[in-house]
Amino acid sequence: MLVSLATACISDETTQCDANIKVLHEVEPRKLTSASGRVLTGKVRLQFIVENDGAVSNIEVLESPSSVFVRSAKMALEEW
């Protein structure tokens, strides 16, 4: 599964979007498997806010081929 960053915003009194935010710690989403044991793949586009302390909040799903990928993608992004 690929998590692509759509927009990263720094949260303060006015919301500022910055495409130059650098990821310091990236966690891959857990691999999902079907009942037959096949690894499922898909691309999830997320929008989120990077707080002043670097924490990720307000994660929104912009695009996902299936809801099965959303939880895994959000959980991984929360660890960034």
N, C-alpha and C positions, 0 to 999 in steps of 0.2 A: 504494500500500500504506500502511496506517495502522498505526503502532506505538503501542499504548496502554500506559500505565504501570499495572500492576496494583498492585504494592507496591514501595516503595523502602525499603530498610533501610540503616542506618548500621552499619558493622562495627566493633565494639570488643569488650571482654570479654563483654558481654551484647548480644545482637542487639536493636536498637530499630527499630521501624518508624515512619516519619514520612511522612505524606501531604503534608507541606508542603515537601518538597525542591524547590528551584527549578532548572530546567534552564538552564544558562548557555550551552551550545553544543549545538545540535541538528543532527544530520546525517540527512537523508532517506535511506531505503533506496533502492538503485538500482532503476530501473524494469526490470521483467521483461517480456519479449515472448514471444509464442507463435511457432511456426514460421510462421504466416501473417502475422506482424508486428503482431498486436493486443497492446496493453498489458494485462498481467494485473494484476488488483487483488485485494486481500484484506486482512483485518484479522488482525494477530498480537498476542496478549496475552503479555507477558513479565513475569517476576518477576526481580529482580536485587538485588545489594547495592551500595551506594555506599560506597566505602572512605573513610577519613579524608582522603585526599588528593584525593577527588573522582572517582577512577577507578571504573569500573563492573566488577563481577566476578560470578561465579556466576550467569550468565544462564540462566534456565530458561524453557522455552516452556510456557505454560499453555493456549494455544489457538491453532490455526492451521488454516485451511481446507485447506491442502496443505503438504507438506514443502518444496515449491519456494520458499516464501516465507521459511522459517526462516533460512537462511544469510544472506540479504540483510538481514533484520531484525536478526539478531545482530551482523553486521558494522557496521551503522549505529549500533547502541546502544553498541558498544565505543568509538566515536569521540566519544561524549557527554562 
